[in-house]
Amino acid sequence: DDENETTIFDIMDDIEDAYNFIVDNRDDLSLNTDFTLYSGDSAGGHLACLVAQRSQNPYIRGVFNLYGITEWDYYMRNGGDEKLGGDLEQSIEVLLPTASKSSEDVKNRYLKEASCSNYLPEEGIPVMNTTPPVL
């Protein structure tokens, strides 16, 4: 049932809701929200980058992305996750279930919307990406 499927966009909305809760309750929580840094590793790094760039909130001053994918479209079209067999259609079905049942144009739109660079203005939030060393 599509109605009960959680998408990456639902997760992004949840993260923004959590951030807004913290901002709305900053006095009770004794927090200064004038300087916020998003961070995460792996999928969390991707989400941190994506949500921060999408919001363009001036109080989010940067992103520390540990091993997270920044370009979903490139990643999926060039082998994707080995756990998913490196197959674009299979990866989309698992990671973006709503898009998997859609036309090629809709699949492309979902992949683009799930890529951080889609939200980068000329002077955007700085992002520090790290990747493991290649041995």
Backbone bond lengths (Angstrom), bond angles and torsions (degrees), N, CA, C in turn:
res aa  C-N    CA-C-N  psi(-1)  N-CA   C-N-CA  omega(-1)  CA-C   N-CA-C  phi
1 D - - - 1.448 - - 1.527 108.63 -
2 D 1.340 117.38 114.43 1.458 123.18 -177.71 1.524 112.24 -59.00
3 E 1.311 116.53 -30.22 1.451 120.80 -175.56 1.530 112.22 -63.04
4 N 1.320 118.00 -27.95 1.458 121.81 -177.02 1.527 113.52 -99.86
5 E 1.337 118.19 3.34 1.449 121.13 -179.75 1.522 110.11 -80.88
6 T 1.321 115.94 137.24 1.451 121.72 176.43 1.518 107.67 -95.52
7 T 1.314 116.09 129.29 1.460 121.06 179.48 1.518 109.99 -106.24
8 I 1.318 115.62 168.71 1.464 120.33 176.36 1.530 110.08 -60.22
9 F 1.320 117.04 -30.44 1.458 120.98 -179.85 1.526 111.20 -71.55
10 D 1.331 117.39 -34.61 1.473 121.32 173.91 1.529 109.59 -63.64
11 I 1.321 116.71 -41.60 1.465 121.26 179.84 1.523 109.86 -64.83
12 M 1.326 117.00 -42.38 1.464 120.46 177.77 1.530 110.64 -60.59
13 D 1.310 116.84 -42.51 1.468 120.68 177.92 1.525 110.83 -62.56
14 D 1.336 117.55 -40.01 1.468 121.05 178.26 1.522 111.40 -62.64
15 I 1.333 116.84 -40.85 1.466 120.46 178.89 1.524 109.98 -64.58
16 E 1.328 116.73 -43.74 1.466 119.62 177.64 1.527 111.22 -63.40
17 D 1.325 117.67 -38.40 1.467 120.97 177.18 1.530 110.66 -62.81
18 A 1.335 116.95 -41.41 1.464 120.74 178.78 1.529 110.30 -63.57
19 Y 1.326 116.76 -44.56 1.462 120.84 178.21 1.529 110.18 -60.68
20 N 1.337 116.69 -45.86 1.468 120.40 -179.98 1.523 111.63 -63.28
21 F 1.330 117.94 -35.02 1.467 121.18 175.41 1.530 110.00 -61.51
22 I 1.329 116.20 -44.65 1.472 120.01 179.63 1.527 110.13 -63.00
23 V 1.322 117.26 -45.12 1.470 120.82 179.20 1.527 110.32 -62.07
24 D 1.318 117.54 -45.44 1.464 121.70 -178.93 1.525 112.53 -63.93
25 N 1.334 117.33 -26.85 1.467 121.82 -176.66 1.524 112.47 -113.86
26 R 1.340 116.57 20.36 1.468 120.31 -174.75 1.520 113.26 -59.34
27 D 1.321 118.79 -35.75 1.468 119.99 -179.87 1.521 110.83 -67.55
28 D 1.330 117.21 -45.44 1.462 121.09 178.66 1.523 111.54 -64.91
29 L 1.337 116.28 -30.95 1.466 121.14 -179.19 1.530 112.50 -90.21
30 S 1.324 116.31 -4.20 1.476 122.73 -177.79 1.526 111.18 56.13
31 L 1.324 115.58 49.70 1.461 120.99 -179.53 1.521 110.89 -118.97
32 N 1.318 115.33 144.43 1.448 121.55 172.04 1.524 106.72 -98.77
33 T 1.306 116.32 112.27 1.476 120.05 -177.21 1.528 111.82 -100.81
34 D 1.345 116.85 14.54 1.460 119.87 178.79 1.526 112.63 -75.10
35 F 1.309 116.46 -13.01 1.464 121.18 179.56 1.528 107.12 -140.96
36 T 1.313 115.68 101.99 1.461 121.31 -176.88 1.515 109.63 -117.98
37 L 1.302 116.22 138.35 1.458 123.26 176.04 1.516 107.73 -122.24
38 Y 1.314 116.80 125.58 1.461 121.04 174.99 1.519 107.76 -91.09
39 S 1.313 116.20 141.45 1.465 119.24 175.11 1.519 109.73 -148.20
40 G 1.319 114.64 160.30 1.445 120.82 177.24 1.509 109.21 -179.38
41 D 1.325 115.79 163.21 1.452 118.63 176.98 1.521 109.56 -120.25
42 S 1.313 114.98 149.23 1.455 123.44 -178.75 1.530 109.35 57.17
43 A 1.318 118.29 -123.87 1.464 120.48 -179.71 1.524 111.02 -61.00
44 G 1.324 117.29 -32.85 1.463 120.96 177.84 1.520 112.10 -66.27
45 G 1.335 116.42 -35.47 1.461 120.42 176.22 1.519 111.35 -66.38
46 H 1.323 115.05 -41.74 1.468 119.73 176.99 1.516 109.68 -61.47
47 L 1.328 117.43 -46.39 1.460 120.76 -179.45 1.527 111.76 -65.18
48 A 1.338 117.60 -40.18 1.461 120.93 178.21 1.523 110.07 -59.04
49 C 1.318 116.22 -46.74 1.464 121.62 179.68 1.526 110.78 -63.44
50 L 1.292 116.01 -47.66 1.455 121.72 -176.38 1.523 111.83 -62.96
51 V 1.325 117.07 -47.75 1.463 120.80 -177.24 1.528 110.64 -68.27
52 A 1.321 117.12 -43.08 1.464 120.00 -179.72 1.528 110.88 -63.02
53 Q 1.319 116.45 -44.99 1.467 119.39 -178.56 1.530 111.22 -69.14
54 R 1.320 116.37 -37.49 1.467 119.23 -179.18 1.524 110.77 -66.20
55 S 1.327 117.34 -38.10 1.461 119.93 -175.19 1.522 112.94 -75.10
56 Q 1.335 117.38 -33.87 1.466 122.72 -174.97 1.532 111.47 50.03
57 N 1.329 115.76 36.42 1.460 122.13 177.11 1.531 108.40 -72.32
58 P 1.331 119.18 126.04 1.468 120.37 -177.37 1.529 113.90 -64.96
59 Y 1.323 118.24 -16.86 1.463 120.76 179.63 1.527 112.72 -87.77
60 I 1.328 116.87 -10.72 1.461 120.19 172.85 1.523 105.36 -87.78
61 R 1.329 115.78 108.12 1.461 120.95 -169.40 1.524 114.14 -94.50
62 G 1.334 117.71 -8.25 1.444 118.51 178.80 1.521 112.03 177.26
63 V 1.341 114.36 172.29 1.460 122.06 179.32 1.521 107.93 -134.53
64 F 1.309 115.94 132.67 1.465 122.19 173.27 1.520 106.11 -111.00
65 N 1.319 115.89 103.18 1.460 123.33 -172.85 1.532 108.90 -104.12
66 L 1.320 117.04 108.01 1.460 121.74 179.70 1.527 109.58 -94.85
67 Y 1.294 116.81 105.25 1.460 124.37 174.82 1.526 114.83 66.88
68 G 1.308 118.54 8.88 1.462 119.84 -177.83 1.513 112.28 -79.84
69 I 1.303 115.97 149.62 1.459 122.45 176.96 1.519 107.79 -72.49
70 T 1.315 117.45 135.99 1.463 119.43 175.05 1.522 111.19 -107.61
71 E 1.298 117.19 -24.78 1.460 121.55 -178.90 1.521 110.06 -119.90
72 W 1.293 116.59 88.41 1.466 123.01 -178.17 1.511 110.96 -59.24
73 D 1.327 115.99 -45.21 1.456 120.42 -177.93 1.535 109.93 -59.18
74 Y 1.316 117.79 -51.24 1.465 121.49 -179.92 1.526 110.64 -61.31
75 Y 1.330 115.65 -45.65 1.464 121.42 -177.99 1.528 111.25 -58.74
76 M 1.312 116.98 -48.32 1.454 121.25 -176.93 1.520 112.69 -69.71
77 R 1.315 116.41 -35.00 1.464 119.59 -177.95 1.531 112.39 -81.02
78 N 1.325 116.78 -8.06 1.465 120.38 -178.48 1.528 111.77 -122.22
79 G 1.302 115.99 44.64 1.458 120.27 174.20 1.505 114.27 110.27
80 G 1.323 117.97 -30.80 1.457 120.82 178.02 1.510 113.10 56.34
81 D 1.272 115.31 -153.93 1.452 123.05 -177.03 1.524 109.32 -82.41
82 E 1.319 116.74 124.36 1.467 120.04 -179.96 1.530 111.59 -59.12
83 K 1.337 116.86 -30.08 1.465 120.25 178.05 1.525 111.13 -63.48
84 L 1.336 115.55 -25.28 1.453 120.72 178.94 1.521 110.95 -96.69
85 G 1.306 116.74 10.72 1.455 121.52 176.51 1.513 114.44 81.73
86 G 1.351 117.43 5.55 1.453 120.13 -179.81 1.514 113.35 65.80
87 D 1.314 117.98 19.11 1.451 122.67 -177.00 1.528 109.33 -103.13
88 L 1.341 116.73 122.47 1.457 121.75 -176.26 1.523 112.11 -57.26
89 E 1.321 117.76 -50.04 1.469 120.56 -177.62 1.531 111.39 -61.71
90 Q 1.335 116.92 -42.62 1.457 120.49 179.78 1.526 110.33 -66.57
91 S 1.325 117.10 -40.71 1.458 121.36 179.40 1.519 110.96 -63.08
92 I 1.328 116.68 -44.27 1.460 120.31 178.68 1.527 110.21 -62.90
93 E 1.326 116.84 -40.93 1.465 120.26 -179.83 1.525 111.45 -60.69
94 V 1.332 117.00 -40.25 1.459 120.96 -178.63 1.524 111.56 -77.55
95 L 1.336 117.53 -44.47 1.458 121.11 -171.51 1.525 114.33 -91.28
96 L 1.302 117.21 -29.21 1.465 121.45 180.00 1.525 108.32 -132.53
97 P 1.351 117.25 68.68 1.464 120.72 -171.62 1.526 114.59 -56.12
98 T 1.316 118.28 -35.94 1.460 120.30 179.77 1.519 110.23 -64.06
99 A 1.333 116.41 -41.47 1.469 120.75 -178.65 1.520 111.91 -68.30
100 S 1.335 116.77 -29.08 1.466 119.27 -175.29 1.521 112.31 -61.95
101 K 1.316 117.33 -24.91 1.460 121.62 -178.28 1.533 111.31 -95.71
102 S 1.334 116.20 11.70 1.457 121.16 -172.96 1.519 112.37 -109.88
103 S 1.311 114.79 175.69 1.461 121.59 178.09 1.524 110.27 -68.71
104 E 1.314 116.09 167.56 1.470 121.23 178.89 1.526 110.90 -61.05
105 D 1.326 118.00 -37.90 1.467 121.11 178.21 1.522 111.43 -62.14
106 V 1.324 116.81 -42.07 1.463 120.87 179.52 1.529 109.97 -67.71
107 K 1.332 117.80 -40.78 1.468 120.94 176.94 1.523 110.27 -59.41
108 N 1.325 116.47 -44.30 1.461 120.24 178.87 1.526 111.37 -62.57
109 R 1.332 117.22 -39.53 1.464 121.04 178.99 1.529 110.49 -64.44
110 Y 1.336 116.97 -43.35 1.461 120.19 179.10 1.529 110.90 -62.11
111 L 1.327 117.08 -44.27 1.464 120.04 179.66 1.521 110.90 -62.78
112 K 1.315 116.93 -41.04 1.463 119.90 178.61 1.522 110.48 -65.89
113 E 1.318 117.78 -43.61 1.462 121.04 -179.03 1.529 112.06 -66.63
114 A 1.325 116.93 -20.83 1.460 120.90 178.92 1.528 111.46 -94.01
115 S 1.330 117.29 11.22 1.461 122.65 178.67 1.522 109.68 -109.69
116 C 1.319 116.44 130.42 1.467 121.55 -176.59 1.523 113.15 -56.13
117 S 1.330 117.50 -39.76 1.461 119.89 -174.81 1.524 112.38 -63.53
118 N 1.309 117.29 -19.55 1.458 121.03 177.84 1.525 111.23 -60.21
119 Y 1.343 116.95 -24.34 1.460 121.28 -174.06 1.528 113.21 -108.58
120 L 1.332 117.51 5.82 1.458 120.16 -175.60 1.521 111.62 -82.46
121 P 1.331 116.62 115.13 1.462 118.63 171.37 1.530 108.19 -81.09
122 E 1.312 116.37 176.72 1.457 119.67 -177.91 1.529 111.55 -57.42
123 E 1.317 117.18 -41.09 1.467 120.67 178.05 1.522 108.16 -119.76
124 G 1.328 116.14 79.31 1.452 121.52 -175.63 1.511 113.19 -95.15
125 I 1.300 115.02 -171.19 1.451 123.80 179.26 1.521 108.68 -70.59
126 P 1.340 118.04 130.65 1.465 118.61 179.10 1.527 111.92 -66.44
127 V 1.319 115.44 141.08 1.454 121.75 -179.74 1.520 108.43 -125.24
128 M 1.323 116.13 131.56 1.458 120.90 172.83 1.511 106.95 -110.09
129 N 1.335 116.17 115.64 1.453 121.93 178.97 1.524 109.26 -103.34
130 T 1.297 116.50 141.03 1.456 120.50 173.38 1.519 108.82 -126.02
131 T 1.301 115.78 147.58 1.463 120.73 175.94 1.522 107.48 -135.22
132 P 1.322 116.89 154.23 1.456 118.61 -179.95 1.532 110.50 -69.07
133 P 1.328 117.21 151.50 1.454 119.30 178.23 1.529 110.52 -66.14
134 V 1.309 115.52 146.44 1.459 121.03 176.85 1.517 107.71 -91.18
135 L 1.318 116.54 124.43 1.454 120.53 -178.35 1.501 111.10 -99.32
